[in-house]
């Protein structure tokens, strides 16, 4: 069932971030369904393995290069997959984790690894009644600002319905200022970068209209 769902995802490949996210989510759903069908214990094991692989890819340039290069030979892919499995932990990885990366490799979709793991974690959080909230800012938030944001988020309907709430502050200088809040499948973009992009789009539109009127 997992392999069939993943192959179906490959057939619907498109260009752009939205298409990539859709493809990643299909793999996420497939591996989540396979793990949950096995047992809650297997689900936890697969999540631990995938998060370990995610951290290894982030911290190891060779692994990052491996998953981003779709032109590798069969031998190079086999060696790279072995390195990914080794990053999953001291014990042998579950068949579900191994099958996921075999299918991603066969379909030329290893580049979707990060999105697949993030989507899987969201599905697990939903299954467990957890709400993970990420507040992204250009610099660490002052304590009083973060406390106020957390208080407001805890009052939201989504937080009230969740069994547990985890709030993480991530740093990303590209947002320039303000914050981007991701919770569940929703995003509130209050960043300066977002406002700058909207302003640039408006100016481009005005320039185009002015050119047409000449």
N, C-alpha and C positions, 0 to 999 in steps of 0.2 A: 504494500500500500504506500509506504514511504517513497520508494523508488519511483512508482508510477506518478505520484503527485509531484515529485521533483522534476521528472521528465516533462510533465505537462507545463511546469513553470518555465522550463527552457524554451518551449515552443512559443510562449507568449512574450519573448524577449522584445524589448524596445529600447529607445534611446532616451537619455535624460535621467535626472534624479528621480522623478516620479515613477518612471517605468522600473528603474532599478529597485526602488523601495517595494514596489508591488511584487517583483520577482522574489526578493529576499523574504517577504512576508509569506509567500507560498511555501518556501522551504521551511521557514520557521513553523508554520502550521503543521507541515508534514512530520517534522522531527518531534514536535510537541505531542502530536496525536500518537505517534509510535511509542514514545516514552511513557506517556500516561496510560496507554493501553496495557503496557507491560506491568507497571506498578508505580505507586508514589515514590518508592525507594529508588527505582531506576530513574524516574524523573529527576530526583535530587542529584543522583550520580551524574546524569547527563549534563545538568546545569553546572555542576562543579567543574566538569571536564571542559565544557565550552567556555566558561569564564576564565579558566586557566589558559586555554588556547588563545583567547582574546587578549589577555594580559601579555602573553608571550609574543604575540604578533606585534603588539604595540611597543614592546621593549626590545625586540630583536630585528634589526634591519634585514637580515637574511630571510627571515620568515615573511616580513612585510613585502619584500621583493618577490618572494615565491608566489604569494597569493595574488599579486597584482600583475603577474606575467602569464598570459594565456598561451604563449607560443612555446612553452617548454616541451621537451620530448617526453615520451612515456617513462623512460628511466629517471629523468629529472623530477617528474611529477611523483613517481613512486618514492624517491628519496625525500622529497619535500613533505609528502604525507607522513612518512615515518617520523620526521622531525616534529610535525604537528602532534602526532599521537604521543610522542615522548613528552611534549609540553603539557599534555592533559593531566599528568600526575604520575606518581610512582607505580601505581597499579596499571595493568593493561586497560586501555579504554574500552568502554562498552561497544557492542556491535553497532548500536544505534549511532553513536558518535562517529565511528569509523565509516559506516555506510553513508552518513551525511557528506563527509568530505570526499569519499570516493565518487559520489554522484555529482557533487559540485565540480570536482576535477574533470570528470568525464564530459560534463556539459559546458566546460569553460567558464564556470561561474564562481571560482574561488574568490574573485574580487568582491563578491557579495558577502563574504564571511562576516564582516562586522555587522552589517544590517541583519543577517540571519540570526546572529547571536543576540542582538538587541531585541529583535522581534520575539525570539524565543523567551527571553527574560520577561518581556511584557506579558506574554501569555501565561507564564508560570505565576507571575505576580497576580494577574487577574484570577487565576484558578485558586490561589491561596487567599484572595481577598486583600491583597497588599496594594497600596498606592505609592508608587515611587515618583517623587517630584524632583526635577532638576532645575535649579535656578542658575542660569549662566550669566556671568557678568565679566566686564573687561578687567576688573581687579577685585580682590576680596572685598566683600560687602562689609561696611561698618556693622558692628554687632547689633546696634539698635535698629538699623534698617532691616537686617536679616530677621531679627526677632519679630518685627512688625509684619514682614512678608509671611513668615511662617504662621503667625497668628491668623492672618487673613485667609491663608490657604486651608488651615484647619477648619475654618468655618464654612468652606465650600461644600456643596452637596456631594461631590465626589469623595471628599475626605470623610464626611460624615457616614457615607455608605461603606467605607473601607474598614476592614478589621484592623489594619495597621497602616501607619503613614511614615514614610522615610523621605526626608528632604536632604538633598545634596547640593552644595554650591560648587559649580565648576567655573574655571577661569578660561576665558577665550578673548584675547585682546581685540579680535576682529569685530566684536560687537560695539567697540568704541566707547559706549557708555550706556546707561540704562540696564535693563535685564531682559532675558528671554526665559520664560517659565514653561517647562514641558511637564505635563502631568497626564498619565494615561495616554490617550490618543489625541490630546489637545495641546495646542501651543499658543501662548500669549506672548507676542513679540513687542516689547516696549523698548527695544534697543535704539540707540542713536543710529547705528548702521542701517536699520530698517527705514528710519525716517529719511536718511541721506539717500538711500536707494529710491524711495518714493519721490523725493524731490528731483533727483536726476532724471527719473522717468518722465516727470511732468515737464521739466525743462526740455528734454528731447522732443516731447510731443509738441511743445510750443514752437521749437525751432523748425520742426517739420511743417507745421501749419503756416509759419511765417514764410518758409521757402515756397510753399504752394501758392501763396497769395502774391508773390512777386511776378 
